[in-house]
Amino acid sequence: MSESQDNHGRVLAALSQIQDTDFKQDIVSLRWVQNIHTEASHIACDLVLPVPLFPGKMKLKAEAEAALRALPGVSSSTVTLRGEISAQPRMDTRVLHGVKNIVAVGSGKGGVGKSTTAVNLAVALSSWGARVGLVDGDIYGPTLPIMLGAREHDLMQNERGIIPVVAHGIRFMSMGLLSKGSAPLIWRGPMAHKAVQESLLHVDWGELDYLLVDMPPGTGDVHLTLVQTVPVTGAVIVSTPQDVGLIISMKTFKLFEQTHVPLLGIIENMSYHICPHCDTREYIFGHGSVAEEAKKHGIPFLGEIALDRQIREHSDQGLPIVISHPDSPAAQDYLKIAAQIAVQVALRNGAAQPIQIIEEPEAPSQTFSV
């Protein structure tokens, strides 16, 4: 074994002591270590993560640099974090060829905050550098133009299809852009089926890491059209802790299960309300039932979102709370859940990168040993 190979082997051995808490493995076994470069008493490498660089991942850089500096003969180290979001292995490149992952956001019934959740999750992922698209699959009750502050935008076309509207860093398509004001869309099933296909396949999405689909409530035509049209990476279910909402939401879980769509997790929305006078939590719709149901069915529980008036007010203003008040407790809830969804997508994709090694330069003026 050459001295260079021995050096790199010891570098990997040092880095193998660093565990990622989300993926439950060390960063070497996960094959995130890339481009190891040794020169004199300095070591540099990349950590290539299959998720956006959300704050929870930033500590890996400090831990890795400290582990490298602890090696004998090393005085300095540089670790560069990169996010290269993994793609679904079975994604059909003939359709939506630039889209890596499709995530359906569904609920059993209306009024549980599914669309608000989908918007804030999309904006959260985008805020960390991911390329994100959002489809308004709720054909009969499209709300995305309102929540994204784009009600007056008109759709344009190019040779590749409809140009999605860009708002708050995400690209989105909604039938609400075609039917403005209070005019209803009175469509039968086949027309809804075609509208969903148009919103997915005839839009120039470009390169996307995630395409979120805001599903209509229930278990009808749109759900079947989605799973029959494109390979869905996974689904997220939004429910309230109230028994009625949870029971109906589990029907959506069964639909995704029967159509072979992996469940990325379930969210408890309107989980609690913080009293503005005494700052205590009030569990208006009950509490904990969604987490219990998730555990019962082996579904990841992604987290809780408060019943907060600010969420509603900013949605009505077209300013998702993740943007308007990023430090608020509600925004932090969305950000944490978005990070968990990114992890679940990567786990489903089985993301792993090969280790790449850059050899030491010829005859350095100083000796280096580890």
Secondary structure, 3 states (H helix, E strand, C coil): CCHHHHHHHHHHHHHCCCEECCCCEECCCCCCEEEEEEECCEEEEEEEECCCCCHHHCHHHHHHHHHHHCCCCCCEEEEEEEECCCCCCCCCCCCCCCECCEEEEECCCCCCCHHHHHHHHHHHHHHCCCCEEEEECCCCCCCHHHHCCCCCCCCEEECCEEECEEECCEEEECHHHCCCCCCCCCCCHHHHHHHHHHHHHCECCCCECEEEEECCCCCCHHHHHHHHHCCCCEEEEEECCCHHHHHHHHHHHHHHHHCCCCEEEEEECCCCEECCCCCCEECCCCCCHHHHHHHHHCCCEEEECCCCHHHHHHHHCCCCHHHHCCCCHHHHHHHHHHHHHHHHHHHHHCCCCCCCEECCCCCCCCCCCC
